[in-house]
Amino acid sequence: MSEPPQPSRARALAVMTESFRDGVPHNAALGLELVDVGPGDGHATLRLPYSEQLVGDPETGVLHGGAVTALIDATCGAAVFMRLARPVAIATLDLRIDYLRPATPGLAVVARADTLRLTRNVAFVRAIAYHDDPAEPIASAAATFMIGTKGRSVTARDPGPPGGGGAQ
């Protein structure tokens, strides 16, 4: 039996952008932008624009570590989706981040994640966050994701009743 054809990079980017905006409101609230995805090869790149609303220390203007964590987690999840044969629900099992230096105030942070191994139930991912040069990382990460968690497919989400409480 042959593998299903992989979507084009442009189509995969458009689908992932819509899923990230509509399916995960937190990503939209942070202003995360999908920069690149690798359908079939399991990589993704996202960008977190600098925003004073996300600053952790007003005296220095450095982004809060939680915003960088959310960027890395979302990027790792996107990389897993790019490796899956079909979209299914996933959940972060473990996310270890080593913060190597503070982000530079005023600059966007970019994260690139690669799915290293995909088993039937677990995906193993590595990521880095940086400004302009991946050789000068702000943080590095290792993550594992459970594949096929209970719940609806990410492509079959129901917004639920008015006022929130969407499908789980």
Secondary structure, DSSP 4 states (H G I P E B T S, - for coil): -PPPPPPPHHHHHHHHHHHHHHH-HHHHHHT-EEEEEETTTTEEEEEE---GGGEEETTTTEEPHHHHHHHHHHHHHHHHHHHSSS---EEEEEEEEEE-SPPPTT--EEEEEEEEEE-SSEEEEEEEEESS-TTS-SEEEEEEEEES-SS--TTS----STTS----
